[in-house]
């Protein structure tokens, strides 16, 4: 736990927060902090900085926030489109998306997605939140990715995606993780893009119709490498390569 995430429900006063769950346990048992010590904290969807440990009462700790500042999001902002995976894989993708600063995660129906996945309790936002918070804490970020589920493939790519981009394709770069003959990510990455949307398919891959439709709306295929990756590993690899290109540009 690299950052203690604080929420409105933890607030007990002006800049004061009370914790009595696993976060308090981490502060006391792992960090071994005492009254007067400080710890790195972040307000959910808000600023981050340090808080001073004001009091300890058994397994409960009270914190006073100090030195909070808003950290601006990086440019480009990254959106991730994934064919809805099995629940155990989705948990990992939720953690990784929050940990690596994804702005929005769009989970879409695809030909090779099991229909039963759309009945998983993990589709519900309240069940996603613990995994998103775990990712934020690990990555030392505070902004929760916007997670949306789309059960119709064509309408999402032909209509919904443009509206999410503000109908301004000139400032958006769309990238398609491919297993076919394609170049590396640096050959299609646009360093001037304000938003980058990366699409990653299901374990069995996109079917030809899906690839053709995505390419028709501006998605450019690229290869992550010579390996065949699991979905959660492809997500990490794609986000890592994008971060490298962003910092180099």
Secondary structure, DSSP 8 states (H G I E B T S, - for coil): --SEEE-GGGEEETTEEEE-SHHHHIIIIIS---TT-EEEEEETTS-EEEEEEEEEETTEEEEEEEEEE-----SSEEEEEEE---HHHHHHHHHHHHHTT-SEEEEE--TTS-GGGGGSGGGSHHHHHHHHHHHHHHHT-----EEEEES-HHHIIIIIHHHHTTT-GGGEEEEEE-SSS--BGGGT--TT-SEEEEEE--TT---HHHHHHHHHTTEEEEB--SS---HHHHHHHHHHHHHHHHHH-
